[in-house]
Amino acid sequence: VQLQASGGGLVQAGGSLRLSCSASGRTLSRYAMGWFRQAPGKERRFVAGISWSGSSTYYVESVKGRFTISRDNAKNTVHLQMNSLKPEDTAAYYCAVKLYGGSYYSEGEYDYWGQGTQVTVSS
C-alpha cells in the first residue's frame, strides 16, 4: 500500500485547510484510517481516526469541534477538514492505514504510512 497525503500549506490562524490521503496498491474501503501529526522536536501524535465504514470517528481532545475526518471509499480517499486552525496545529500531518484491530490512538497499531504534508499556521 502506498499512501499519498496532500493539502498542507501555510494559513493564518482561524483559517481552514483540507488534507487528503489517497491510496494505491490496495483498496482502503475495508480498513480503518488515521491522521497523526508531528511538530518539530516532538513525538508523532494521534489526531483523528475513522472506521472502515465511516460510521465511527475518533479525535484527540484538542481538535474536537474543529477537525472532521471523513472518507470516500469509492475514491479510495480519506480527508481531514481542519477549521479554526491555531498556531499549535502546526506540524507535519501523516495519514496511516490500520489493517487489523487495536486502538485508533496508538501509532504502533497502524501498518502503512504516507509521507506527510506540512501544515503551518501563522499567528
Secondary structure, 3 states (H helix, E strand, C coil): CEEEEECCEEEECCCCEEEEEEEECCCCCCCEEEEEEECCCCCCEEEEEECCCCCCEEECHHHCCCEEEEEEHHHCEEEEEECCCCHHHCEEEEEEEECCCCCCCCHHHCCEECCCEEEEEEC
